[in-house]
Amino acid sequence: MNDKAIEQQIQAKGLNAPRIKPADVQANIVGEYYFTASEGVQAALHKQDELTRLTGAHGELALLTFCVLVLKNGFTVTGESACASPENFDEEIGRRIARENAVAKVWPLMGYELRSKLAGGEA
């Protein structure tokens, strides 16, 4: 079940206490960046000859996709996706899965923040 379907169930049941909504999570994301492990290694090395040597032995790095989300307060979270078969690698799908995995890490952070506000009588 996805976030949208869960939110619809919450609304249908009339549960209106303070909570984090999918739109809140999306609004908290101010930047997103994608790269493969291979691209990360290339940027880290800054040496084409070393990259060629490395990716020749570890071409699988191109199958691992990262998503970095930057939140409003400057905190960052990451998500990853990898495929077992190189023939199944698809950049768009890898990015979508990596983003979903990163977004899943935002929920508990925002939930903690809301709970702290509720405990302090702020919300």
N, C-alpha and C positions, 0 to 999 in steps of 0.2 A: 504494500500500500504506500502510495507516495504522499508527500506533505500536503498537497492540495486536497486529496481525498480525506485525509485525517482532519484537516481544517473544516471541511464540509460536514463531517460527522460531529465535530465539536459544536459547530453552529446549529446543526439540526437538533442537538440535544439541549440547546439553550445554555450551554456552559459559558458564562460571560465573565468569569473572574479574570484578573490580569494574567496574561500569558504572552508568550512569544508566538508571533504568526509568521507564516512563510514570507509575507511582504516585509516584515520587520527584519528578517534575516537578509533578504535581498537588498534592502535599503542600507544595511550596515556595511555592505561590501562596496568599497570605493575604487578598487583596482583588482585586476586579475591578469596573471601572466602564465604562459604555458611554454614548456620546453621539454625536450627529451633528455634523457641522461647523456646521450651522445653529444648533444648541443651544450649541455652543462660542462662536460669534460672538455670540449673544445674551447669554451670560453675560459675555463680555469687554466688550461695549459698554455694558451696563446702561442702554440708551436705546431704548425701544420705537420711537420715530420713526426712528432711524437703522437699526434692524433691519428695519423695514418697507421702507425705501428699499433696503437692501442685498439682502434676500431677494427683492425684486421683480426685481432684476437678476440675482441669483445664486441662484435657487431650487434649483439643483443641489446646493447645500451640504447639503440635507436628504437627499441620496442617498449621502453619504459617512459611513460609520459607523466610529467608533473604539472600541477596547477598550484599556483601561489595566490592566495586571496589576501588583499590588504583591507583591513577593517577601519572604520572611521577613527578609532582611537590609535591607529598606527600598528596594532598587533597584526601578526600574519599567521595564517594557517596554510597547511599544504594538503594536497590530495594526490594520490598516485593511481596509475592504472598500467597494467602490463598484460601482454598476451603471451600465451604459451607457444603458439605456432606463428612464426613470422608471416606466413601467408594470410593470417587473419588480421594483421595490423591495419588499422584504419585511423588516420590522424584525427578525424572528426569524432569518431566514437571514443577514442582514447582520451581526448580532451573532455568530452562530456562526462565520462566516468570519473576522471580525475577531479573534475569540478564538483560532481555530486559527493565524492568522498571528502573533499575539502569543506563543502557546505555542511556536511554531517558533523564536522568538528566545531562549527560555529554555534550550533544549537545549544550544547551544554554550556558554552561560555556565556551566551546571552541569558540562558536560564539561571545561571549562577548570579549574574549581575542583577536580574530582576528579583530573585529571591533575597539578595542582600538589601535591595531597595525596600522590598516588602517588610523585611525584618526590622528595618530602620524607620518604617512608617512613611517612606517617601512616595510610594506608588499609590 
